[in-house]
Amino acid sequence: MSYTLHRGDALTVLKSLPDESVNAVITDPPYNSGGRTSSERTSRDARTKYVNSGSAHDLQTFPGENRDQRSYRSWLTALLTEAYRASTEHAVAMVFGDWRQEPTTSDALQMAGWTWSGTIPWIKPASRPRKGGFKQSAEFITWGVKGTLDKSRALYLPGHFIASQPRKNRVHITQKPVEIMQQLVRICPEGGTVLDPFTGSGSTGVAALREGRQFIGVELSPHYAEVAERRLRAELTQDDVVLAGPEA
């Protein structure tokens, strides 16, 4: 197996991908969520939004967290449209989001051409409580398919997942558990290619490589691109690595 890690803007890179060249899209874009008012949503960076003030870790923030609701839907639609073009028939797109952005995400998915096929809860036992109300213990994976699912595959995947964010050796603010990502990447046929336009620390790519899939990632933050590079490289021998960047 091999990977390609592009460093740069996701939409720019997606436009360069050939038609029908990937078999699944699994991604965790900047949610552009949080806050009770437009000002709170657009004036704070990712770390301020998503990390408790008393948190022990000091992970770096990431860009792309300052769009308002209409801009977010337009931007996400453009990205998912390019991902649709680059995907094969029967490909599945899976987009992480929170409860605030789930309706907008399902709109963007359908506007881009995907057939919305469901919403998968990711339940996090170790999650932020809410005083006087219900605990916010879930994120959501909105998913859709290009055309129809490939029912020739003997594949049955769970409809929900339960796992907390990594604590030991955590390297990203919104890092996803590799054990969950390994189950998600199985939606891609063995030997096929998984695309993640927002690679972050590389968890989707690590999971893809472990499950015998190829991986194409894109990351805008130079810091997190380096983190992802180290994690992806560790999954492979030096001879297996394929690199791409601005000069490629």
Sequence and secondary structure as in RCSB ss.txt:
>XXXX:A:sequence
MSYTLHRGDALTVLKSLPDESVNAVITDPPYNSGGRTSSERTSRDARTKYVNSGSAHDLQTFPGENRDQRSYRSW
LTALLTEAYRASTEHAVAMVFGDWRQEPTTSDALQMAGWTWSGTIPWIKPASRPRKGGFKQSAEFITWGVKGTLD
KSRALYLPGHFIASQPRKNRVHITQKPVEIMQQLVRICPEGGTVLDPFTGSGSTGVAALREGRQFIGVELSPHYA
EVAERRLRAELTQDDVVLAGPEA
>XXXX:A:secstr
  EEEEES HHHHHHHS TT EEEEEE       SSSHHHHHHS HHHHHS TT S      S     HHHHHHH
HHHHHHHHHHHEEEEEEEEEEE TTTHHHHHHHHHHTT EEEEEEEEE SS    TTS    EEEEEEEESSS  
TTS     S EE     TT  STT   HHHHHHHGGGS TT EEEES  TTSHHHHHHHHTT EEEEEE  HHHH
HHHHHHHHHTS GGG     TT 
